[in-house]
Amino acid sequence: MHAILSTHFSGRGHMAQRERSWLSESLLIVISILVAFAIDAWWSERSDRAEEHRVLSALRAEFRVNADKLPNFIANHERTAEHARALIRALNEAGPGSRVSFEESRLMWLISSSSTDPQRGALDAVLQSGELRYISSQAVRERLAAWPQLIVDAAENEELLRKIYSPMFNQALARHVNLARIDSIPEECWRLFDERCRVGDFEIPYDTVLIGILTNLRGFSAEAAREFGLVRNEALAVVDLIDRELDALE
C-alpha cells in the first residue's frame, strides 16, 4: 500500500513539475512574442518618424524658397499697377486732344507681363507618392493638400494679364508708339531703372480705349499682388508649422 501511494504521489509530482515547466515555456514564448512585437513596433515608429523628418525637411526648404522669392513677383505686380495708375492720371489730367510724356522705363512695365511660378517639386512628389501619410500633423497635411489650388487661384489674374490685357494694351499702344523702339531696350535697364539706358520719353496721346485697358491692367496687377501676398503669408505659415513638427521629432 505504501509503495502504491508513493508511486501515486510521485506521478502527481512529475505531472505538476511538467505542468510548471510547460507554463514557464508558454510564458516565455508569449513574452518573446510580445517583445518581438514591441521591437517591431518601435522600429516601425522610428522608421516612420525618420520618413516624416525627411519629408518635412524637403517641404520646409521648398516653402522657404517660395516665401523668399514671392516678394519679387509681388513687387513686379505692384510696380505695374503703380505705373498704370500714373499714366491714367496723366492722360486724364491732360484731357482729349493732348499728349503726355511717359518714361520708357515705366512704359516697359506695362507692355510686358510676368509669371509667378512657385516651386512645387517636393510637394508634388509627396502628394503623388502618397508620402503625405508620413506627416502626423493634420494641420500640416490639410495646408499642403490645399496649396496647389491656392496657387491656381492666385495665378488667375496673371493669366488674364498675360493672355488678354497685356496683348490688348500693346496693340492699342502700337497705334501711337513705335514698339520696336521699346523692344530695343535691354530688360536689365528698365527693370533696374538704369538711367544710363535712357532712350527718351514716349509721347502718348489721350485715348479712351487705352485708358480703359490701362484701368484693367492696374486692377488685375493690384489684385495679383494682393493674392500672391496671401500666398506668401500661407507659405510662411506652413514653414512655421513644419518647424514645430520637426522640433517635436528631434
C-alpha positions, 0 to 999 in steps of 0.5 A: 500500500505504501509503495502504491501511494508513493508511486501515486504521489510521485506521478502527481509530482512529475505531472505538476513539475511538467505542468510548471515547466510547460507554463514557464515555456508558454510564458516565455514564448508569449513574452518573446512574442510580445517583445518581438512585437514591441521591437517591431513596433518601435522600429516601425515608429522610428522608421516612420518618424525618420520618413516624416523628418525627411519629408518635412525637411524637403517641404520646409526648404521648398516653402522657404524658397517660395516665401523668399522669392514671392516678394519679387513677383509681388513687387513686379505686380505692384510696380505695374499697377503703380505705373498704370495708375500714373499714366491714367492720371496723366492722360486724364489730367491732360484731357482729349486732344493732348499728349503726355510724356511717359518714361520708357522705363515705366512704359516697359512695365506695362507692355510686358507681363510676368509669371509667378511660378512657385516651386512645387517639386517636393510637394508634388512628389509627396502628394503623388507618392502618397508620402503625405501619410508620413506627416502626423500633423493634420494641420500640416497635411490639410495646408499642403493638400490645399496649396496647389489650388491656392496657387491656381487661384492666385495665378488667375489674374496673371493669366488674364494679364498675360493672355488678354490685357497685356496683348490688348494694351500693346496693340492699342499702344502700337497705334501711337508708339513705335514698339520696336523702339521699346523692344530695343531696350535691354530688360536689365535697364528698365527693370533696374531703372538704369538711367544710363539706358535712357532712350527718351520719353514716349509721347502718348496721346489721350485715348479712351480705349487705352485708358480703359485697358490701362484701368484693367491692367492696374486692377488685375496687377493690384489684385495679383499682388494682393493674392500672391501676398496671401500666398506668401503669408500661407507659405510662411505659415506652413514653414512655421508649422513644419518647424514645430513638427520637426522640433517635436521629432528631434 
